Amino acid sequence: MRIGLLSDTHSYLHPRIREYFAECDEIWHAGDVGDIRVLDELKKMKPVRGVYGNIDGRDVRHEFPENLHFNCEGVSVLMTHIGGYPPRYNKRTRPMVRKERPGLFITGHSHILKIMHDPEDKKVLHINPGAAGKVGFHKVPTIVRFTLENGKVSDMQVIELRKDEA
């Protein structure tokens, strides 16, 4: 299963996302969708899973939960918008991560691209895809693609989106 992962679109969908996620089977959004039309456009491309973020209104919160825990291709996935980073998870997510021990812990919020294993539990791979939108302090919008197969994560790709293409 090929996954396209993004976060913090803040009501903006970069025109190249359709191209970059064309080969993906699903799109996952780690919160701060902004305008519900962004979610509608993503759903036209591929099936979408995700969580709402702190800026999201009722419309997005109606579509997405605050936390999402599921299994995909033998990988346990835990997704939330604000989660902290390994091993300094926030007070809300620390017990979830320690209890569930997901193979993937996905967050957004910080606008900082980060992919790292939890030093206290190497089983947990944390991914924050950075911010795909225009709003925020990030200089380069980013998205991530990867493959899930037989309980493993592979083919991790970080894609930088050029602002001048927007």
Sequence and secondary structure as in RCSB ss.txt:
>XXXX:A:sequence
MRIGLLSDTHSYLHPRIREYFAECDEIWHAGDVGDIRVLDELKKMKPVRGVYGNIDGRDVRHEFPENLHFNCEGV
SVLMTHIGGYPPRYNKRTRPMVRKERPGLFITGHSHILKIMHDPEDKKVLHINPGAAGKVGFHKVPTIVRFTLEN
GKVSDMQVIELRKDEA
>XXXX:A:secstr
 EEEEE   TT   TTHHHHTTT SEEEE S   SHHHHHHHHHHS EEE   TT  HHHHHHS SEEEEEETTE
EEEEESS EETTEE TTTHHHHHHH  SEEE  SS  EEEEEETTEEEEEEEEE   SSSSS SS EEEEEEEET
TEEEEEEEEE  GGG 
